């Protein structure tokens, strides 16, 4: 039995772990790297066709976004996740593929104008995403699932996103059983709609995230309804719009939850019947998925509303914009309104059109409800930029810029410690600290060791661990990412290499073929080689 660390080690995106056990090859998450990348990831130890299973903690693309790429390279195994995660991936992976294809098309048009010959291809296509989605095996929370002989798993609600889970993995070989627990992203307590993180009581080894392992949330619980009411009241009194750049999955539904309460209690006095527009097809689909999974995922407060046949995220005056014509019409209507649109960091999507129509208006408000990464348009606005460029046009920023502080889907340092201290029946022999910035992984592992007595270790990508003996086979070495040239490079050769890797993966798994089929396969490969070697 072996555990290898591949991605999100001393970094916060691109989560991926690899397990070899019971003659099976398994990935836990296969996420896309986002934002600035600091360290090179170790390659997967095997080719995509050799991988038998993926266990997925949740739908965020830094955990799921490379699954269609895995399929494109030849993976044909099964992907185990919760029901809600499978539903969310159904829309999010398609959206990722659409973005990849748009990006490639834009770059190729740009290259054509500059007379570049090389063409760029998307990492994967809509077809790859759709076929990946068919590989999902939706699972219930708290139910032990026999994956195959010697391997079983269980998903526990971790309170980070609808459907998010920590995963217990039992591995049994030659009469020896070891239990690993992968935390996924541990949720913040007392979030709207979804439940608090649930504890797991026993483990041999724990692999846990540390995103906020160096900071604490405010001890005073923010009154989001009061803060939002005040922003709406003063903006509508000025005759302006409240534009909210919001992440389509999770944050949008939380804002709808707050607005329903504001409307129900008539808290906005100057315009109690104000219209609200959700202008993001992805957010609209995600909102429906929240409704479909309410009985399995909602917290007690939200369920009290459901029992009264009240939808916690719907209300009179809510409008869902799907088409571009519906989106365009929002800005043609002079009535003061709330506009919720993606992307949350203002880097792409319909939000940029709403910013173009509202940033220059002193009567309007741009309300940020999520973290803005360095280098994004959203971060520039929050940091006080006087102008930004949108669609080639310079826009003066005159609107009121506000932030709804405290909204976070991640547990802080105390929340992380509370979760790891929940292993009260069997304390883990070793805790691996991952999914945090370089210094945070190190400092949080040190905190767990020195203050709480855990054998804690923050591995770099490439680290390998023997699960049976409990010893590290190989330590990963931090390799800084080499900054790539910005010139467009053809991706066709990369496709050819990927096709070769897929072929090798099929050969590696050909033991079950009959000798006749093996001989036929070998003849086909030889014929192909002879054709292209001429």
NUSE-118140 format. One record per residue (C-alpha): residue in one letter; x, y, z. Coordinates in steps of 0.1 Angstrom, whole numbers, plus 5000, padded with zeros to 4 digits. Layout:
BEGIN
AXYZ/...
END
This chain:
BEGIN
X500050005000/X501450344990/X500250704992/X501850964969/X501351344971/X500851504937/X499151844939/X498152124964/X501252044985/X502552384999/X500052534975/X496252584976/X495052464942/X495352154920/X494551894947/X495551544939/X496651234958/X497550894945/X496950554962/X498250214952/X496549924971/X494849594965/X496149594929/X494249914922/X495350264913/X493350544928/X493250924927/X491751134955/X490751454936/X492251574904/X492051954905/X493052234882/X495752474893/X494452824895/X496153164900/X499853184906/X501652854906/X504752834928/X505952464926/X506152204899/X503851904906/X505151554904/X503651364874/X501151094880/X503050774887/X500950584861/X499150674828/X495550774828/X494250444814/X495850254843/X493850444869/X490850244882/X489050494905/X488850854915/X487450954949/X486251314947/X485851534978/X483751814962/X482951994930/X485152304931/X487452304901/X490652314921/X489651964931/X487651834901/X488652054871/X491151814855/X488951504855/X487951564818/X491651594810/X492151254827/X489351114805/X490851274774/X494151094782/X492450754784/X490850714819/X487850484818/X487450404855/X484750514880/X484450844899/X482950824933/X481351134949/X478351244968/X475051294950/X475251674951/X478851674940/X477951464910/X475051704902/X477352014905/X480151854884/X477551794857/X477352174851/X480752284864/X482852054842/X480852144811/X481452514820/X485152454824/X485352284790/X483452574775/X485852824790/X488852614777/X487452614742/X486652984742/X490153064754/X491752854727/X489553014701/X490453364713/X494153284713/X494053134679/X492253444665/X494853664681/X497653444666/X496153464632/X496053844633/X499753844642/X500453584615/X501553314640/X501252974625/X501052764657/X497552684669/X496552614705/X494052344714/X491852334746/X493052104773/X489751914769/X486451954751/X482751954760/X482651594748/X485351494772/X483451664800/X480151494791/X481851154790/X483551214823/X480251294839/X478950954828/X481750794849/X480350934882/X478950694908/X476750914931/X476950814968/X474950895000/X476551055030/X477450825059/X477050505040/X479950255037/X480550175000/X482349854989/X484449974959/X486149644952/X487749364972/X489849514999/X488649874994/X485750055009/X484950425014/X482450655032/X481651025026/X481051255056/X479551605053/X482451855057/X480352175054/X482352355028/X480052344998/X476852164988/X477851794986/X481351855000/X482851565020/X485751425039/X486451065027/X487250765048/X489250505029/X489650155043/X492349945026/X492849575034/X495749365021/X496849025033/X494749055064/X496049405073/X493649695073/X494650065073/X492350365073/X493050695057/X490951005060/X491051285034/X489551605048/X488851775015/X488152145023/X486852185058/X483952425061/X483352725082/X480852685110/X477352855110/X477252915073/X473852985057/X472152685041/X474552405045/X475452205077/X478552255099/X481452015094/X480851665108/X483551485127/X485251155120/X486250955151/X489050735140/X491950705115/X495350565111/X496450855088/X494851185081/X495451405050/X494051755059/X493852095043/X495352405059/X494052695038/X493452925067/X495852755091/X497453085100/X494453305106/X491253345127/X487853455117/X486253735137/X484953615171/X481853825167/X479453665142/X478753925114/X475154025109/X475053985072/X471354065069/X471854395087/X474854495066/X473254405033/X470054585043/X472054905050/X473854885016/X470554824997/X468755105015/X471255375008/X471855264972/X468155254963/X467655594980/X470255734955/X468455564926/X471255324918/X471854944914/X473654704937/X475954494915/X477254184932/X480153994916/X479553644930/X480853294926/X478053094908/X478152794931/X477752854969/X478153224974/X475253324950/X472853094969/X473953235003/X473253594991/X469753484979/X469253335013/X469953675030/X467853865005/X464853635010/X464953725047/X465354095040/X462354085017/X460253875040/X460754115069/X460454425048/X463754565060/X464454785030/X461955065037/X462455285006/X461955004980/X460654684997/X459754524964/X463054574947/X463854324918/X466754084920/X468453944889/X470653634889/X472553674856/X474653364852/X473453044835/X475852844857/X474453014889/X470852944878/X471652574872/X473552554905/X470552714924/X468252444911/X470752184923/X470752334957/X466952304958/X467151944945/X469551844973/X468052035002/X466951735022/X470451575023/X472551895026/X470652185043/X471252285079/X468552295106/X467552655100/X467052615063/X465252285068/X462752455091/X461752675062/X461652375038/X459252195063/X456952495060/X457152465022/X459252785020/X462052784995/X465052935014/X466553084982/X463553204963/X461253494968/X458953734949/X460853964925/X463653704918/X464453694881/X466753444864/X468553564833/X469553284809/X469853424774/X472153714763/X468953914754/X467653874790/X471053974803/X471254284780/X467754394791/X468754424827/X470854734820/X468254884797/X465754894827/X466255214848/X464555074879/X466955034909/X467754664914/X470154394926/X472254224900/X474153904910/X476453784883/X479653574877/X482553564877/X483253644913/X486553804907/X485354004876/X487753824853/X485253694828/X481553644822/X478553874823/X479554064854/X481954274832/X479054414812/X477254514844/X480354674857/X480654874825/X477155004830/X477455084867/X481055154878/X480855514865/X477555584883/X478055744918/X474555634927/X475355264922/X477155024945/X479554734936/X479354484965/X482154224968/X481153904987/X484253684982/X488053684982/X489653874953/X492953724942/X495953954935/X496054054899/X492354024892/X490054304881/X488054254913/X491154304934/X492054624915/X488654764922/X488654674959/X492154814963/X490955154951/X491755184914/X490355494899/X489955344865/X489755004848/X489654884813/X486654684801/X486154574765/X488954804754/X487255114770/X488555294801/X485855324828/X486155584856/X485255424890/X482655654907/X480355384922/X480455304960/X482755004965/X481754784994/X482754445009/X480554205029/X483254095053/X483553755069/X481853535044/X484153235040/X483652865031/X486852765048/X487352685085/X489952915102/X492852785123/X490652705153/X488152525131/X490852315116/X492152225150/X488652145163/X488251905133/X491451715138/X490851695176/X487551515167/X489351185162/X488551085198/X488150705193/X491450655175/X493950935172/X495850935138/X499450805139/X500351075114/X498751395100/X499751515066/X499151895061/X498351995026/X496352255006/X497852575021/X500352835011/X504052725015/X504552895049/X501052815061/X501552435056/X504852445075/X503552665104/X500252465108/X502152135108/X504552275135/X501552395155/X499952055155/X503251895165/X504352135192/X501052235207/X498851935202/X501351645201/X500551515166/X503151355144/X502451625117/X504251665084/X503851895055/X504851705023/X506051854991/X504751714958/X506551384950/X506551254986/X505750884988/X504550715020/X504350335028/X500950295044/X501749955060/X504950045077/X504050405083/X507250535069/X508150785043/X509750615012/X510750934994/X510551295003/X509351544977/X511651834968/X510252184962/X510952264925/X510052634917/X507952674886/X509852804856/X508153104841/X506853004807/X507353224776/X504153414767/X504453334730/X501853094716/X503052744713/X501352464693/X499652204715/X499451934687/X502751774698/X501351754733/X498351574720/X500551324702/X502451254734/X499251214753/X497950964727/X501250774732/X500850774769/X497250644765/X498450364743/X501050254769/X498350264795/X496150034775/X499149794770/X499749804808/X496249684814/X496149424787/X496649124809/X492949034808/X493049004770/X493148674752/X496348584735/X494548614702/X493548974710/X496949064723/X498548934690/X496049134669/X496649444690/X500449404686/X500049364648/X497949684647/X500549884666/X503449754644/X501549844613/X500950194626/X504650234635/X505650114600/X503250354583/X504550664602/X508250574603/X508550594565/
END
